[in-house]
Amino acid sequence: MSDILIVDDERDIRELIGDILKDEGYTTRLAGNSSEAMAEINAEEPSLLILDIWLKDSKMDGIDILKTVKRDNPDVPVVIISGHGNIEIAVAAIKQGAYDFIEKPFNIDQLLVVIRRAMETSRLRRENHKLKRRDSDVAQMVGECAAYRGLVSNLDKVTKSNGRVLLSGPAGSGKEVAARYIHAHSNRASAPFITVNCAGVAPETMEEVLFGRETPERGVEPGLLEQAHGGVVYFDEVADMPLGTQSKILRVLVDQQFQRVGGADKVRVDLRVISSTNRDLKTEIAGGTFREELYHRLNVVPISVPSLEDRREDIPMLAGHFIDLFHQSQGLPKRGLSPDAVALLQTMVWPGNVRQLKNLIERVLILGDGTGDIAARELPQDTTPAEDEEGRVVLSGTLATMPLREAREAFEREYLLTQINRFGGNISRTASFVGMERSALHRKLKSLGVVTSSKAGGRVAYLEDEVEEAT
């Protein structure tokens, strides 16, 4: 619905504009003073505000209302009208964020042109927010292993609060997906989710990016914090935020307000803050690169996001999810996974975690023949066991120098460690896959010095000497 609020202290003027716009198919609301105007705006945000500069018998004039609207409803375009117009008023209005300025008495055709353009701006902004929310919906949490269930349980506990959350975990493990999950299930789900890439913004421009700026030439340019008003701001890899900016962010968290670069007015914001890091912030504090006060402000609810190594059971489900995602978004072929491909995916090393798995699946779908299930031979060669041209496995230098008995034990130990971790420490499933009785597998593990212990909500295999070192 195209809803336009007209604010003018002259009844004839506001009713005239209202009648003209109704003839054009718009829905209108009318207000004669600042109190009525703010009541209408607070009741329901309009698509466009037509605002008179001079309002008799009002607590606020047009510029005051404009400032308030741009602070609390920044996406609403405001067209200023005035019978006392001059260049100074026009510049002041544009500087405060007005879309355009029209002087009374106005030309009806001119008025309609400005309103059509402003309404198109409003439509595009709303569509942009819908796309952002849709992107949030696409970032689904996928998994079923114990480590995953523990993560989701912790996330569910914080969704309905406004408490600040600090997500920690290795790069590519899905910290932003977890942040979006919190947002999507919170009371702020319909409000913006704004990401601040702390590692991707140059230190000299960070404050303008965050707080926005005001210049005589371009007027008000809202920053990311202002764009996130009412919703969530997500500080991605917060350890990379410059020290000088950290102190200012700390002040924003305390006061819930800031000044734009080059501006004089205070901008109030209502924000929920979620942060993430793949580094130990206590070590950063000790090294003088992160402010301890900011750490305590951000670390109200710490949540650890497990690596893909701790979620090997989820790899087939995650791979299938990415196949569906690329099929829907890019039209790539929808293929299954062969048992040998699943086995190889679950035994690979994943330093890039879930992000690396997603990139691998996309690469296979693009380069593959597009028919049948994905086979192990289609997976990148740098992640498969080394083979020569005749298909024989090439031994590592260390293994090749061992006597047969030691080499066999080393291979069996590594093979069984890999398979147990692949199945999340489930001995029954491991025994079934490797073709051994459960009791025989237990005896073999004991003879090879392999034990299992709890980690990240699941069971993980270790060598006995590694357990001794850890304890």
Steps between C-alpha positions, in 0.01 A plus 500: 500500500630847407436697818595871503484719811440872430594744778401867458347751741280643221194278467427605142853412389516155658151410377582624149814288486307207646228525234756524219684191623178303551413569136840349412416182692697566820374446854552807718492608864487863619652679801476869595774526764805321632313301768257359245785431258709304753193306616430393141864404437521299823171325428620382158806597299390674176654430160556874451479817711403837350600755764448876536796687650294750700238351734298744714408402855735200494772384737722405207557669166557312174877475544454350848254242366736427211789432739284268711369307200846454349622374837216258577362425150800553271344325200202739473563762228403854612392769252516849655252774394504862611344834413807679631752305301852619433828336421609490867190305604539264203865430585414448868223253413710303251788492748272345761401223258195637312436336163404828327368853557199667337402865544141624535308578292596174328433375152283186516691325222829576672362372832386173341836443331683541832252276683522225238880501524489502881250211504726303267788562741282376787404188302861416419606540863223266617588243236863522607399421857289207382800364311715538811241310705479232229878468514465449873244225438736325254776483764356187659649297781555145375609194700405236751818391682549557872728801452245662268210435737698655784564811292134543401392449860726786609382724213133437585562618856607847383262568210228675700731718708693810400818375664825548310643176362863420416536207258842334494624233263739435212469681167229355278322313781173692454510779757304740278240229432463462879463879537231506232324212673481708820364797304244295302352351818504821704250780553708706255462256208319755282765768565837529321794265550810704415845340474815697580799325343763619747784341302383636166470872582809722489578644847495857367142460369358280778337786693327642191377151411362445849372845600430659162597855407362845430641729231365823344527343155324168565305564818433209736640156411389246761756246621448131573397559862226737389387253233473229767269710722237277656678183391833324535854614424741210454870571553670232290851419630489777758866447596592682177323822605749791537577597859380857452165379369470252786486782754225676304298179460532452876345845549216414260424184698482705819304802369311349202585815304781650292589787267552464126844595369479873428164531678397673820168329587474187712352197322316257727486133404328190633729207419568144596869417464633158396874456446726221380868414515731217398771627734549486877395850608669459840829451316422810289431695820833389647671611179337843514299463179155467656335705775410298807199723574357431154560126543290496816225699330485263202555174687173498697401161354795306353407219257750268332433392140654155432734432210404264218747249645270479805197454272617233256168315536326807354714516184259295278204713614692825450619390155143412400380837629758683288407295192135605544603861564711524182228329300243758612721810483722426199322224311789258553414129463335333798714194563531247777814377676638152444604299811867529405466880467331519841776288655770720348330826601472379859867404519650811339677773695290820503710801605241729336212324678142533370595782261761275339245219463253739336764624254602142418141397424451803275821420313399136446154597374647753255779278364323163521318322217164580661362145503467239771637506850822684576783244516820519705708540182322833433622652825808726483818298458688694766267358766508135387768239582800536271503252211735443212393467137427127545266565792737377771507686833828692544642450850620794705873518563459406868276200435721375218804475731327291768513122534176333382367436852552860616361640175190280530442613861549865406255466212241314710529756780450798268226325303299409811551846653362653182199266484407539868508879469305478176216323685515732802653236728223246433682166534210293363477701177879501465518123544226448242677720245848347542358145503588395854307373798457766768696297757780438250517873425528578872789255532671645193464857628645400838798328335567809288473739795186678371250636755187713467406802709228764507549814292252766379199288591621184321761223528840544336787255464854575622826318551577414862807727510291796377250445782783486754642831370156664517456394862 
